[in-house]
Amino acid sequence: MKLFNLSIFFILTLINSLQALEASDRLHINTKGGIYIHEFKQYNSNPEVFSNNQKLLTVEYRDRYFLIHAIPYESDLGRNKLEVEINNNIDHLSFNVKKKTFDTQNISVSSKYTKPGIDNQERINLERKSLQVAKNIWYDQDPDLKFIIPANGIITGRFGTKRFYNGTEGNFHNGLDVAAKKGSAIVSPSKGKIILTGNYYYNGKFILLDHGKGLKSIFIHLDEILVKKGQLVNKGDLIGKMGSTGKSTGPHLHWSLILSKTYVNPEYFLDNRIIDYFSLKVE
């Protein structure tokens, strides 16, 4: 009987250790392109927070208030500092950016995407300005942070991957790629408002969806756009169909998530990881 009880004890200990390890891994979001979450324990209402005159995302969860701050991909490893203005008071926060290993990919594309002509460059500049205007929009709506993946298929590209196009290094991959057959459904990963659609040089057919308070999704390389600018959508609503338009080598969805005008890893918003962070994190 003692041996049986001892075996049960070790099994339970192993289960608890595995659960703790899983929880620890799910909290590992302070990386390049990740997010820093800070709880405002001294406030009894959701505070207004600014950094460099830019309003930041704050959320309420079970009568607790949190800042969700984007960590730029270019951030230094180790201790980083953040000066914020909270309800007109200056405060200094600090957080540790942890190391994360990113993959490398070599991709062959048409030379028109690596060396665009003068006419195309003018178009690219105009489209870039149009996107920037849309990214600057502040939609004063609390986002639903329980995201779902917007398409089913094979993951062919992850955030942060170093990419070489025709042998020349390009920008880091700023989203998640999901490949499937042309025409596959693309749904809204969370509620929001459509703030821009179009057919751009690099993006092809795309949708820019504002989830609220500086959190936005962009879906590119679509075959069809099934929503219009200004339309409100709910989580799971059909918004488009997968394609291979723009700078693309085959049918897939490229999904990027933008927080406070900074690209962050969209996978951190899947599987309730943010909610788990609120529940499990102890500062």
C-alpha positions as CSV (number, residue, x, y, z in Angstrom):
1,M,0.0,0.0,0.0
2,K,2.9,2.4,0.8
3,L,4.5,1.7,-2.6
4,F,1.1,2.4,-4.3
5,N,0.7,5.7,-2.4
6,L,4.3,6.6,-3.2
7,S,3.7,5.9,-6.9
8,I,0.5,8.1,-6.9
9,F,2.5,10.9,-5.2
10,F,5.2,10.8,-7.9
11,I,2.6,10.8,-10.7
12,L,0.7,13.7,-9.2
13,T,4.0,15.6,-8.7
14,L,4.9,14.9,-12.4
15,I,1.5,16.2,-13.6
16,N,1.8,19.3,-11.5
17,S,5.3,19.9,-12.8
18,L,4.2,19.5,-16.4
19,Q,1.3,21.9,-15.8
20,A,3.6,24.4,-14.2
21,L,6.0,24.1,-17.2
22,E,3.1,24.6,-19.6
23,A,1.9,27.7,-17.7
24,S,5.4,29.1,-17.6
25,D,5.8,28.6,-21.4
26,R,2.4,30.3,-22.0
27,L,3.7,33.3,-20.0
28,H,6.8,33.5,-22.1
29,I,5.6,36.5,-24.2
30,N,8.3,39.1,-23.3
31,T,10.2,38.5,-26.6
32,K,11.1,40.6,-29.6
33,G,7.8,41.1,-31.3
34,G,6.0,40.1,-28.1
35,I,4.1,42.0,-25.5
36,Y,4.7,43.3,-22.0
37,I,1.8,43.2,-19.6
38,H,1.8,45.4,-16.5
39,E,-0.9,45.4,-13.8
40,F,-2.0,48.8,-12.3
41,K,-2.6,47.6,-8.8
42,Q,-3.0,51.2,-7.4
43,Y,-5.9,52.1,-9.6
44,N,-9.6,51.4,-9.0
45,S,-10.6,52.3,-12.6
46,N,-9.1,51.7,-16.0
47,P,-6.4,54.5,-16.4
48,E,-5.5,56.4,-19.6
49,V,-1.9,55.7,-20.5
50,F,0.3,57.4,-23.1
51,S,3.9,57.0,-24.3
52,N,5.5,59.5,-26.6
53,N,2.1,61.1,-27.0
54,Q,0.6,57.8,-28.2
55,K,-2.3,56.3,-26.4
56,L,-1.7,52.7,-25.3
57,L,-3.9,49.7,-24.8
58,T,-5.3,49.2,-21.3
59,V,-7.9,46.6,-20.4
60,E,-10.0,45.6,-17.5
61,Y,-10.1,41.9,-16.4
62,R,-12.1,40.9,-13.3
63,D,-11.8,44.3,-11.7
64,R,-8.1,44.4,-12.4
65,Y,-6.4,46.8,-14.9
66,F,-3.6,46.0,-17.2
67,L,-1.4,47.7,-19.8
68,I,-0.6,45.7,-22.9
69,H,2.5,47.2,-24.5
70,A,4.0,46.1,-27.9
71,I,7.7,45.1,-27.8
72,P,9.3,46.1,-31.1
73,Y,11.2,43.4,-33.0
74,E,14.2,45.7,-33.0
75,S,14.3,45.9,-29.2
76,D,17.5,45.0,-27.3
77,L,17.6,41.9,-25.2
78,G,17.6,42.3,-21.5
79,R,16.2,45.2,-19.5
80,N,14.2,47.8,-21.3
81,K,12.6,51.0,-19.9
82,L,9.3,52.5,-20.7
83,E,8.2,56.1,-19.7
84,V,4.5,56.4,-19.6
85,E,2.0,59.1,-18.6
86,I,-0.8,57.7,-16.5
87,N,-3.7,59.9,-15.8
88,N,-1.4,62.9,-16.3
89,N,1.3,61.5,-14.0
90,I,4.7,60.3,-15.3
91,D,5.8,56.8,-14.3
92,H,8.8,54.7,-15.3
93,L,8.3,51.0,-16.0
94,S,10.9,48.4,-16.9
95,F,10.7,44.9,-18.4
96,N,13.0,42.2,-19.5
97,V,13.1,41.1,-23.2
98,K,13.9,37.4,-23.4
99,K,15.8,35.7,-26.1
100,K,13.8,33.8,-28.8
101,T,15.3,31.9,-31.8
102,F,13.8,32.8,-35.2
103,D,14.0,30.7,-38.4
104,T,15.4,31.6,-41.8
105,Q,13.6,31.2,-45.1
106,N,14.8,31.5,-48.7
107,I,12.0,32.5,-51.1
108,S,12.0,33.0,-54.9
109,V,9.7,35.8,-56.2
110,S,9.3,37.8,-59.4
111,S,12.0,40.5,-59.8
112,K,9.3,43.1,-60.0
113,Y,8.9,42.7,-56.2
114,T,12.6,43.0,-55.4
115,K,13.4,45.7,-58.0
116,P,10.2,47.7,-58.7
117,G,10.3,50.3,-61.5
118,I,9.8,54.0,-61.1
119,D,6.0,53.9,-61.8
120,N,5.5,51.0,-59.4
121,Q,7.6,52.8,-56.8
122,E,5.3,55.8,-56.9
123,R,2.3,53.5,-56.5
124,I,4.1,51.7,-53.5
125,N,4.7,55.1,-51.8
126,L,1.1,56.2,-52.1
127,E,-0.2,52.8,-50.8
128,R,2.3,53.0,-47.9
129,K,1.0,56.4,-46.9
130,S,-2.6,55.2,-47.2
131,L,-1.9,52.3,-44.9
132,Q,-0.1,54.6,-42.4
133,V,-3.1,56.9,-42.2
134,A,-5.3,53.9,-41.4
135,K,-2.9,52.5,-38.8
136,N,-3.1,55.9,-37.0
137,I,-6.8,55.6,-36.5
138,W,-8.0,55.2,-32.9
139,Y,-11.1,53.2,-32.5
140,D,-12.4,53.7,-29.0
141,Q,-13.7,50.1,-28.5
142,D,-12.5,47.5,-25.9
143,P,-11.0,44.6,-27.9
144,D,-12.0,41.0,-27.3
145,L,-8.6,39.4,-26.6
146,K,-9.8,35.8,-27.0
147,F,-8.7,35.5,-30.6
148,I,-9.3,32.5,-32.9
149,I,-7.1,31.6,-35.9
150,P,-8.6,33.3,-39.0
151,A,-8.0,30.4,-41.4
152,N,-7.5,26.6,-41.4
153,G,-4.5,25.1,-43.1
154,I,-0.7,24.5,-42.8
155,I,1.5,27.0,-41.0
156,T,4.1,28.0,-43.6
157,G,5.6,31.1,-42.0
158,R,5.9,32.4,-38.5
159,F,6.5,35.8,-37.0
160,G,10.2,37.0,-36.8
161,T,11.5,34.7,-39.5
162,K,14.6,36.2,-41.3
163,R,13.7,36.1,-45.0
164,F,15.9,36.1,-48.1
165,Y,14.2,37.0,-51.4
166,N,16.1,35.8,-54.5
167,G,19.2,35.6,-52.3
168,T,18.9,39.1,-50.8
169,E,17.9,39.7,-47.2
170,G,14.5,41.4,-46.8
171,N,12.5,42.6,-43.9
172,F,11.7,40.1,-41.1
173,H,8.4,38.2,-41.5
174,N,5.9,40.3,-39.5
175,G,3.0,37.8,-39.3
176,L,1.6,34.3,-39.5
177,D,1.2,32.4,-42.8
178,V,-1.5,29.8,-43.2
179,A,-1.6,27.9,-46.5
180,A,-4.6,26.1,-48.0
181,K,-6.3,25.9,-51.4
182,K,-7.4,29.0,-53.2
183,G,-10.9,30.2,-52.1
184,S,-10.5,28.8,-48.5
185,A,-12.5,30.8,-45.9
186,I,-10.9,33.6,-43.9
187,V,-12.8,34.7,-40.8
188,S,-12.4,37.5,-38.3
189,P,-10.3,36.4,-35.4
190,S,-12.1,38.8,-33.1
191,K,-14.7,41.5,-33.3
192,G,-13.9,44.8,-34.9
193,K,-14.4,47.4,-37.6
194,I,-13.2,47.3,-41.2
195,I,-11.1,50.5,-41.7
196,L,-9.5,49.8,-45.1
197,T,-9.6,47.4,-48.0
198,G,-7.8,47.4,-51.3
199,N,-5.6,45.8,-53.9
200,Y,-2.0,47.0,-53.3
201,Y,1.3,46.2,-55.0
202,Y,2.8,44.1,-52.3
203,N,-0.2,43.1,-50.2
204,G,-2.5,42.2,-53.1
205,K,-6.1,42.2,-52.0
206,F,-6.2,42.9,-48.3
207,I,-8.4,43.8,-45.3
208,L,-7.4,46.0,-42.4
209,L,-9.6,45.3,-39.3
210,D,-9.5,47.5,-36.2
211,H,-10.2,45.5,-33.0
212,G,-10.1,48.6,-30.8
213,K,-7.7,50.8,-28.8
214,G,-4.7,50.4,-31.1
215,L,-5.0,46.7,-31.8
216,K,-5.4,45.9,-35.6
217,S,-5.3,42.9,-37.9
218,I,-4.3,42.9,-41.5
219,F,-5.0,40.0,-43.9
220,I,-3.2,40.0,-47.2
221,H,-2.9,38.1,-50.5
222,L,-6.6,37.5,-50.6
223,D,-8.5,36.2,-53.6
224,E,-11.8,37.8,-52.6
225,I,-12.7,40.6,-50.1
226,L,-16.2,40.0,-48.7
227,V,-16.5,43.1,-46.4
228,K,-16.6,46.9,-46.9
229,K,-14.9,49.8,-45.2
230,G,-16.9,50.8,-42.1
231,Q,-18.5,47.4,-41.6
232,L,-18.7,46.0,-38.1
233,V,-17.8,42.3,-37.9
234,N,-18.0,39.7,-35.1
235,K,-15.6,36.9,-34.2
236,G,-15.9,34.1,-36.7
237,D,-17.6,36.2,-39.4
238,L,-16.5,35.3,-43.0
239,I,-14.5,38.3,-44.3
240,G,-12.6,37.0,-47.3
241,K,-11.2,34.1,-49.3
242,M,-7.6,32.9,-49.5
243,G,-5.6,33.6,-52.6
244,S,-2.2,34.5,-53.9
245,T,-2.4,38.1,-54.9
246,G,0.5,40.6,-54.6
247,K,4.0,39.4,-53.4
248,S,3.0,35.8,-52.9
249,T,4.3,32.4,-54.1
250,G,1.1,30.4,-53.6
251,P,-2.4,30.4,-52.0
252,H,-2.1,31.4,-48.4
253,L,-3.2,33.9,-45.8
254,H,-0.7,36.3,-44.3
255,W,-2.1,37.6,-41.0
256,S,-0.3,40.4,-39.2
257,L,-1.3,41.9,-35.8
258,I,-0.5,45.5,-35.1
259,L,-0.5,46.9,-31.5
260,S,0.2,50.6,-31.0
261,K,1.5,50.8,-34.7
262,T,4.0,48.0,-33.9
263,Y,3.9,44.5,-35.4
264,V,3.6,41.8,-32.8
265,N,3.4,38.0,-32.9
266,P,-0.3,37.1,-33.5
267,E,0.2,33.6,-32.0
268,Y,0.4,35.2,-28.6
269,F,-3.2,36.2,-28.9
270,L,-4.5,32.7,-29.7
271,D,-5.6,29.9,-27.3
272,N,-6.5,32.4,-24.5
273,R,-2.8,33.1,-23.8
274,I,-3.4,36.7,-22.8
275,I,-6.3,35.8,-20.5
276,D,-4.1,33.0,-19.0
277,Y,-1.4,35.6,-18.4
278,F,-3.9,37.8,-16.5
279,S,-4.9,34.9,-14.4
280,L,-1.5,33.3,-13.7
281,K,1.0,36.2,-13.8
282,V,2.2,37.4,-10.4
283,E,4.4,40.5,-10.3
